[in-house]
Amino acid sequence: MTLYIAQFTAKHRLIQVEENSVFMWRQESGDIDNSMLADKIKRESSIHFFNMIG
């Protein structure tokens, strides 16, 4: 298994606020599963952040 680390930055368009997150995960294949990473970001970080802002 390979360990991957990704940094994610979300910026709000109307107000000056941003979120910075770092994600770590392991997966078997050598290619990054982009859909899995996008789901992980939405599920674990950005939805909570933008709900808090709203």
Contact map, one row per residue, 1 for C-alpha under 8 A:
111000000000000000000000011110000000000000000000000000
111100000000000000000000011111000000000000000000000000
111110000000000000000001111000000000000000000000000000
011111000000000000000001110000000000000000000000000000
001111100000000000000111100000000000000000000000000000
000111110000000000000111000000000000000000000000000000
000011111000000000011110000000000000000000000000000000
000001111100000000111110000000000000000010000000000000
000000111110000001111000000000000000000000000000000000
000000011111000001110000000000000000000000000100000000
000000001111100111100000000000000000000000000000000000
000000000111111111000000000000000000000000000000000000
000000000011111100000000000000000000000000000000000000
000000000001111100000000000000000000000000000000000000
000000000001111110000000000000000000000000000000000000
000000000011111111000000000000000000000000000000000000
000000000011001111100000000000000000000000000000000000
000000001111000111110000000000000000000000000000000000
000000011110000011111000000000000000000000000100100000
000000111100000001111100000000000000000000000000000000
000000111000000000111110000000000000000000001000000000
000011110000000000011111000000000000000000000000000000
000011110000000000001111100000000000000010000000000000
001111000000000000000111110000000000000000000000000000
001110000000000000000011111000000000000000000000000000
111100000000000000000001111100000000000000000000000000
111000000000000000000000111111000000000000000000000000
110000000000000000000000011111000000000000000000000000
110000000000000000000000001111110000000000000000000000
010000000000000000000000001111110000000000000000000000
000000000000000000000000000011111000000000000000000000
000000000000000000000000000011111100000000000000000000
000000000000000000000000000000111111100000000000000000
000000000000000000000000000000011111110000000000000000
000000000000000000000000000000001111111000000000000000
000000000000000000000000000000001111111100000000000000
000000000000000000000000000000001111111110000000000000
000000000000000000000000000000000111111111000000000000
000000000000000000000000000000000011111111100000000000
000000000000000000000000000000000001111111111000000000
000000010000000000000010000000000000111111111100000000
000000000000000000000000000000000000011111111110000000
000000000000000000000000000000000000001111111110000000
000000000000000000000000000000000000000111111111000000
000000000000000000001000000000000000000111111111100000
000000000100000000100000000000000000000011111111110000
000000000000000000000000000000000000000001111111111000
000000000000000000000000000000000000000000011111111100
000000000000000000100000000000000000000000001111111110
000000000000000000000000000000000000000000000111111111
000000000000000000000000000000000000000000000011111111
000000000000000000000000000000000000000000000001111111
000000000000000000000000000000000000000000000000111111
000000000000000000000000000000000000000000000000011111
